[in-house]
């Protein structure tokens, strides 16, 4: 086929051009800078052309172009869909690498015109949503219903990052967006709520919540109650820096600050590795039980930047299957097509399946049958779970109590405040995010030998759960600093925490008392129900 790639000299556009030339397509590298386009074209065995990202496609007249790929961006819905509209008018298929949620979903408004002209217009023919949705569809095949879809893209630090990629990362830092958690829309902040992932080969990386089309499109397409997506850089120092910036809100950096950050990022380029990957996990019901299936991908030898180009490569290998439609690239090709399109790349993939095990039932063992069903059900967490209710908060007045409460982030005193508890399962346990009004604090719960362990920042506490017919009690029996240095008994807080059922409703009563002084730190009492 005859293909023009806008932004074909960029990081991802040049990789796409290389793959298409390998497949025997006639490729034009298009952009504003002809000398740069010619340099890339000469290296790949392609042609070069000057073409601005605008509705004026007259430079293509007489070339017989069949497909235009927009790998340039920026993809902002407020700037419209002029390039796609011009392609429809010219009878040229349009594909892009957009991962902007609004742009990718908004392109559906061109569907009537695309159908009338017999033209294929697909947005998001990239790692997300094309590849993530294909993987999710494959993983969900044996399931009767999908509960949660979780994806992450985790590039190696030595992967090239051009200006457009850097702008895309910073554009998401601190940006508020909505994600579906257990059937409810939850507002999150770009580059927040980190989580660890395991890639093929045992490689571990950390990802941070960012907005992509998946959160907008997957809940309806897959009927999933929860959809989350994270991205992460390989170097922890870079992730932590972006997490700090995210607390400042959406970034509008002066050009000189942006340029300075690019210089620092380039200075760190020799560190880390040239290995990157992605993970897609689907949890759902199969008959009467939950199952979790995971697709993992690892690109080695610096070939990670080829992955966003794979969906378009696969599509153009079977051009007869380009449908006359305009919309987001949701499972438009099966995962096997994409895997075939990676066969000449240094990429390894794996699919695993397991039965998810909820933390609290695993710690309690047979004692889970002793507690009331309402309490037991609140700790069934095969996928993200969200609970909401009301609470009363009492705060201690002593100096030590106030200091501890401030460090942990406990909520202020209140007679009646809205409360939510989000429980997020992970490889090492569960993360609980408790929000009272507009104040949140989090802890990580895991299994330690035969009892529960709960970590608040650098402090970890041992909790030998006590199950009775009335409910569940959470006493503190020990603690460690950074999980290693045991805390002497006089430095341990005292916990009087219980979960009960009253009139069919889950009730909690948690009181924490300061070490040494014994004064109240905080007490919160109330009720919760699943959203």
C-alpha positions in Angstrom: 0.0 0.0 0.0 1.0 3.7 -0.4 1.2 5.2 3.1 2.1 8.7 4.3 3.2 9.1 7.9 2.8 12.5 9.4 5.5 12.8 12.0 7.4 10.0 10.3 10.7 11.3 11.5 9.7 11.1 15.1 10.3 8.4 17.7 7.3 6.3 16.9 6.6 7.5 13.4 10.1 6.4 12.2 9.6 3.0 13.9 6.3 2.6 12.1 7.9 3.6 8.8 10.7 1.0 9.3 8.2 -1.8 9.9 6.0 -0.8 6.9 9.1 -0.7 4.6 10.0 -4.1 5.8 6.6 -5.3 4.8 6.9 -3.9 1.3 4.7 -0.8 1.5 5.5 2.4 -0.3 6.1 4.9 2.5 6.4 8.7 2.5 8.0 10.4 5.6 6.0 13.6 6.0 6.7 16.6 8.2 7.5 20.3 8.2 11.3 19.8 8.1 12.1 18.3 4.7 15.8 17.8 5.5 15.0 15.8 8.6 12.3 13.8 6.7 14.8 13.1 3.9 17.5 11.8 6.3 15.0 9.3 7.9 13.7 8.3 4.4 17.2 7.7 3.1 18.0 5.5 6.0 14.8 3.4 5.6 14.4 3.3 1.9 11.3 5.5 1.9 10.4 8.8 0.2 10.1 12.3 1.9 7.6 15.0 1.5 6.7 18.3 3.2 3.2 18.1 4.7 1.8 20.2 7.5 -0.7 18.8 10.0 -3.6 20.6 8.5 -6.7 20.0 6.3 -4.6 20.9 3.2 -3.6 17.5 1.6 -2.9 19.0 -1.8 0.8 17.9 -1.6 -0.5 14.4 -1.9 -2.2 15.0 -5.2 -1.2 12.5 -7.8 0.7 10.2 -5.4 -2.1 7.6 -5.2 -1.9 7.6 -1.4 -4.2 5.0 0.2 -3.5 5.5 3.9 -2.5 8.5 6.0 -1.1 7.9 9.5 -0.9 10.7 12.0 2.0 10.0 14.3 2.6 13.7 15.0 -0.1 15.1 17.2 -0.8 16.8 19.4 -4.2 15.2 19.6 -6.5 17.6 21.3 -10.2 17.4 20.8 -10.6 21.2 21.1 -8.4 21.5 17.9 -10.9 19.4 16.0 -10.4 16.5 13.6 -9.4 18.4 10.5 -6.8 15.9 9.2 -9.2 13.0 9.5 -12.0 15.0 7.9 -9.7 15.9 5.0 -8.8 12.2 4.6 -12.5 11.2 4.4 -13.1 13.9 1.8 -10.1 12.6 -0.3 -11.1 8.9 0.1 -7.9 8.1 2.1 -7.9 5.8 5.1 -6.9 7.6 8.3 -5.1 6.0 11.3 -3.5 7.7 14.2 -1.4 7.0 17.3 -3.4 9.1 19.7 -3.7 8.1 23.3 -5.7 11.2 24.3 -9.0 10.0 25.9 -11.2 12.8 24.5 -9.7 12.8 21.0 -9.8 9.0 20.7 -13.4 8.7 21.8 -14.6 11.9 20.0 -13.6 10.8 16.5 -16.7 8.7 16.4 -18.6 11.9 15.4 -17.1 11.4 11.9 -18.7 7.9 11.5 -21.5 8.8 9.1 -19.2 10.6 6.7 -16.6 7.7 6.9 -19.2 5.1 6.1 -20.6 7.1 3.2 -17.2 7.4 1.7 -16.1 3.8 2.5 -13.1 5.0 4.4 -11.6 3.6 7.6 -10.9 6.2 10.3 -9.4 4.7 13.5 -8.0 6.7 16.4 -5.7 5.1 19.0 -4.1 2.5 16.8 -1.2 2.2 19.2 -0.3 0.6 22.5 -3.5 2.0 23.9 -6.3 1.4 23.2 -5.7 -0.9 20.2 -3.2 -3.3 21.8 -4.6 -3.1 25.4 -8.1 -3.7 24.2 -7.0 -6.7 22.0 -5.2 -8.2 25.0 -8.2 -7.5 27.3 -10.6 -9.2 24.7 -8.4 -12.2 24.5 -8.1 -12.5 28.3 -11.9 -12.1 28.8 -12.8 -14.8 26.3 -13.5 -17.6 28.8 -15.2 -15.3 31.3 -19.0 -14.9 31.8 -18.6 -11.3 33.0 -15.7 -8.9 33.4 -15.1 -7.3 36.7 -11.8 -5.4 36.4 -9.3 -4.5 33.6 -5.9 -3.2 34.7 -3.2 -2.1 32.3 0.3 -0.6 32.6 3.0 0.5 30.1 6.5 0.6 31.5 9.2 1.7 29.1 12.9 1.3 29.8 14.9 4.4 30.6 17.1 4.1 27.5 14.1 4.2 25.2 14.3 7.4 23.1 11.9 10.1 24.2 11.4 13.0 21.8 9.9 16.3 22.6 6.4 15.1 21.8 6.7 12.1 24.1 8.0 14.3 26.9 5.2 16.8 26.4 2.7 13.9 26.6 4.1 12.7 29.9 4.1 16.2 31.5 0.6 16.9 30.1 -0.8 14.1 32.3 1.1 15.0 35.5 -1.4 16.4 38.0 -4.3 16.3 35.5 -7.6 15.3 37.1 -9.5 12.5 35.4 -12.2 10.0 36.1 -11.7 6.3 36.3 -14.2 3.6 36.9 -13.7 1.8 40.3 -16.2 -0.9 41.3 -19.0 0.6 39.1 -18.5 4.2 40.3 -16.7 7.2 38.7 -13.7 8.2 40.9 -11.7 11.3 40.3 -8.0 10.6 40.3 -4.9 12.7 39.7 -2.3 12.1 37.0 0.8 10.4 38.3 -0.6 9.3 41.6 -1.3 6.0 43.4 1.7 3.9 42.4 1.6 0.1 42.1 4.3 -2.5 41.4 4.1 -4.8 38.3 6.0 -7.9 37.2 7.0 -8.2 33.6 8.1 -11.4 31.8 11.6 -12.5 33.0 10.8 -11.5 36.6 11.4 -7.8 35.9 9.6 -5.5 38.3 8.6 -1.9 37.6 6.3 0.7 39.2 3.4 2.4 37.5 1.4 5.5 38.3 -2.2 6.4 37.4 -2.5 8.4 34.2 -5.5 9.2 31.9 -5.7 7.2 28.6 -8.6 6.2 26.4 -9.0 2.9 28.3 -10.7 4.5 31.3 -13.3 6.2 29.0 -13.9 3.4 26.6 -13.5 0.1 28.4 -16.3 0.3 31.0 -18.9 0.4 28.2 -17.2 -1.9 25.7 -16.3 -4.7 28.1 -19.0 -3.9 30.7 -16.2 -3.8 33.3 -16.9 -2.5 36.8 -13.3 -1.3 37.2 -10.8 0.1 34.7 -7.4 1.4 35.7 -4.2 2.3 33.8 -0.8 3.2 34.9 2.5 4.3 33.3 5.9 4.4 34.8 9.5 5.4 34.0 12.2 2.9 34.9 14.2 5.2 37.2 12.5 5.7 40.6 13.9 9.2 41.0 12.1 10.3 37.9 8.8 8.8 39.0 9.1 10.4 42.4 9.8 13.8 40.9 6.7 13.6 38.7 4.7 12.4 41.7 5.7 15.6 43.6 4.9 17.8 40.6 1.5 16.1 40.4 0.5 17.5 43.7 0.8 21.0 42.2 -2.0 20.3 39.8 -2.0 20.4 36.0 1.3 21.7 34.8 1.7 24.8 32.6 5.4 25.1 32.6 7.3 28.0 31.0 9.3 26.9 28.0 12.7 27.4 29.8 11.6 25.1 32.6 10.4 22.5 30.1 13.7 22.7 28.2 15.6 22.3 31.5 13.7 19.2 32.4 14.4 17.7 29.0 18.1 18.3 29.6 18.0 16.6 32.9 16.1 13.6 31.4 18.6 13.3 28.6 21.4 13.4 31.2 19.9 10.4 32.9 19.5 8.5 29.6 22.6 6.2 30.1 21.1 4.8 33.3 18.6 2.0 33.6 18.1 -0.5 30.7 16.7 -0.7 27.2 14.0 -3.2 28.3 10.4 -2.1 28.6 7.0 -3.8 28.7 3.4 -3.8 29.3 0.9 -5.7 31.4 -2.9 -6.2 30.9 -4.8 -8.0 33.6 -8.5 -9.0 33.5 -10.5 -10.4 36.5 -13.9 -11.7 36.0 -16.4 -14.5 36.8 -16.3 -17.9 35.2 -19.3 -19.8 36.3 -19.4 -19.4 40.1 -15.8 -18.4 40.7 -13.5 -15.5 39.9 -10.4 -15.9 37.7 -7.6 -13.5 36.9 -5.8 -13.7 33.6 -2.7 -11.6 32.7 -0.9 -10.8 29.5 2.7 -9.7 29.9 5.0 -8.3 27.3 8.7 -7.5 27.4 10.5 -5.7 24.6 14.3 -6.0 24.8 17.3 -4.6 23.0 15.7 -1.1 22.7 12.8 -2.3 20.6 10.1 -1.0 22.9 9.4 2.0 20.7 8.3 -0.4 18.0 5.3 -1.6 20.0 3.1 1.4 19.5 3.5 0.9 15.7 2.5 -2.8 15.8 -1.3 -2.3 15.5 -1.0 -0.2 12.3 1.5 -2.7 10.9 -0.9 -5.5 11.6 -3.9 -3.6 10.1 -2.0 -2.9 6.8 -1.0 -6.5 6.4 -4.7 -7.2 5.7 -6.0 -3.9 4.2 -9.2 -5.6 3.0 -10.2 -5.8 6.7 -10.1 -2.0 7.2 -13.8 -1.4 8.0 -15.7 1.7 6.7 -16.1 3.3 10.1 -14.8 6.1 12.3 -14.1 5.5 15.9 -11.6 4.4 18.5 -9.5 1.3 17.9 -11.2 -1.1 20.3 -10.4 -4.7 19.7 -10.5 -4.1 15.9 -8.0 -7.0 15.4 -7.4 -10.1 17.5 -4.4 -10.3 19.7 -2.8 -13.0 17.5 -2.6 -10.5 14.6 -0.6 -8.2 16.8 1.7 -11.0 18.1 2.3 -12.0 14.5 3.3 -8.4 13.7 5.9 -8.6 16.5 7.5 -11.8 15.3 10.6 -10.2 13.9 11.1 -8.0 17.0 12.9 -9.0 20.2 9.7 -9.3 22.2 8.6 -12.0 24.6 5.1 -12.5 25.9 3.3 -14.7 28.4 -0.2 -15.3 29.5 -0.9 -16.6 33.1 -4.1 -17.5 34.9 -4.8 -17.8 38.6 -7.7 -17.8 41.1 -7.5 -14.5 42.9 -7.1 -14.9 46.7 -8.5 -12.2 49.0 -6.1 -11.2 51.8 -8.3 -11.2 54.9 -9.9 -14.6 54.2 -6.5 -16.1 53.4 -5.2 -14.9 56.8 -8.3 -16.1 58.7 -8.5 -19.5 57.1 -11.4 -21.5 58.4 -12.2 -18.7 60.9 -13.7 -16.7 58.1 -16.8 -18.9 58.5 -17.2 -17.7 62.1 -17.8 -14.0 61.3 -21.1 -12.6 60.0 -21.6 -12.9 56.3 -21.8 -9.1 55.9 -18.3 -8.7 57.4 -16.9 -11.6 55.4 -18.3 -10.2 52.2 -16.6 -6.8 52.8 -13.3 -8.6 52.7 -13.9 -10.4 49.5 -11.6 -8.4 47.2 -10.8 -10.4 44.0 -10.8 -7.0 42.2 -11.0 -3.3 43.3 -13.8 -2.7 45.7 -15.4 0.6 46.8 -17.4 1.2 49.9 -19.2 4.4 51.0 -21.0 5.5 54.1 -20.9 8.0 57.0 -18.7 8.4 60.0 -18.0 10.4 63.2 -14.4 11.3 63.9 -13.0 12.2 67.3 -9.4 13.5 67.6 -7.2 13.4 70.7 -5.9 16.6 72.1 -2.4 15.7 73.4 0.7 16.9 71.6 2.0 13.4 70.9 -1.5 12.4 69.6 -1.7 15.4 67.4 1.8 14.8 66.0 1.0 11.2 65.1 -2.3 12.1 63.6 -0.7 14.7 61.4 2.1 12.4 60.2 -0.3 9.6 59.2 -2.9 12.0 57.8 -5.9 11.1 60.0 -9.0 13.1 59.3 -10.1 16.1 61.4 -12.8 15.8 64.0 -16.4 15.6 62.6 -19.8 14.7 63.8 -21.0 13.4 60.4 -18.8 13.1 57.4 -19.0 11.2 54.1 -16.5 8.3 54.1 -15.3 6.0 51.3 -12.9 3.0 51.5 -11.3 1.8 48.4 -9.6 -1.6 48.5 -7.1 -2.4 45.7 -5.7 -5.9 45.5 -2.1 -6.3 44.4 0.7 -8.9 44.2 1.7 -8.4 47.8 -1.6 -7.7 49.5 -4.2 -4.9 49.4 -3.9 -1.2 49.5 -6.7 0.6 51.4 -7.5 4.2 50.7 -9.8 5.7 53.3 -11.3 9.1 52.5 -13.1 11.2 55.1 -14.6 14.2 53.4 -11.7 15.6 51.4 -8.9 14.0 53.6 -7.4 10.7 52.5 -4.9 8.3 54.1 -3.7 5.0 52.9 -2.2 1.8 54.2 -0.9 -1.4 52.7 -2.0 -4.7 54.2 -0.2 -8.0 53.6 0.3 -11.4 55.2 3.2 -11.8 57.6 3.6 -15.5 58.6 0.2 -16.4 60.1 -1.1 -12.9 60.9 -2.0 -9.6 59.2 0.5 -6.8 58.7 -0.5 -3.2 58.0 2.0 -0.5 56.9 1.5 3.2 57.3 4.5 4.9 55.7 7.7 3.7 57.5 5.7 2.0 60.3 4.4 -1.6 60.0 2.1 -3.2 62.7 1.4 -6.8 63.4 -2.4 -7.5 63.7 -3.5 -10.9 64.9 -7.1 -10.8 63.7 -9.7 -12.2 66.1 -12.8 -13.7 64.5 -15.9 -14.2 66.6 -19.6 -14.7 65.9 -20.1 -11.0 66.5 -17.5 -9.9 64.0 -13.8 -9.1 63.6 -11.3 -7.5 66.0 -8.0 -5.8 65.0 -5.6 -5.6 67.9 -2.0 -4.5 67.5 0.6 -7.0 68.9 3.9 -5.7 67.5 5.5 -3.3 65.0 8.6 -2.5 63.0 10.3 0.5 61.5 10.7 0.1 57.8 9.7 -3.6 58.3 13.1 -4.4 59.9 13.7 -2.7 63.2 11.4 -4.1 65.9 9.5 -1.5 68.0 9.7 -1.9 71.8 6.3 -2.4 73.5 6.2 1.0 75.0 6.4 2.6 71.5 3.5 0.6 70.1 0.1 2.3 69.8 -2.9 0.5 71.3 -5.7 -0.4 69.0 -9.3 -1.0 69.9 -10.8 -1.7 66.5 -13.8 -3.8 65.6 -16.1 -4.7 62.7 -19.7 -5.6 63.5 -23.1 -6.0 61.9 -26.1 -4.0 63.2 -29.5 -4.3 61.6 -27.9 -5.9 58.5 -25.4 -3.0 58.0 -21.6 -3.2 58.3 -20.3 -1.1 61.2 -16.8 -0.1 62.1 -15.4 1.4 65.3 -11.6 2.1 65.3 -9.9 3.8 68.2 -6.1 4.3 68.3 -4.2 5.4 71.4 -0.7 6.9 71.5 2.3 5.0 72.8 3.8 6.2 76.1 1.1 8.8 76.9 -1.9 6.5 76.2 -3.9 9.4 74.9 -6.4 9.1 72.1 -5.0 9.7 68.7 -8.2 9.2 66.7 -11.4 7.4 66.8 -13.7 6.9 63.8 -17.0 5.1 63.9 -19.6 4.6 61.2 -21.1 2.4 58.6 -20.2 1.3 55.1 -21.9 -0.3 52.1 -20.6 -1.4 48.8 -21.2 1.3 46.2 
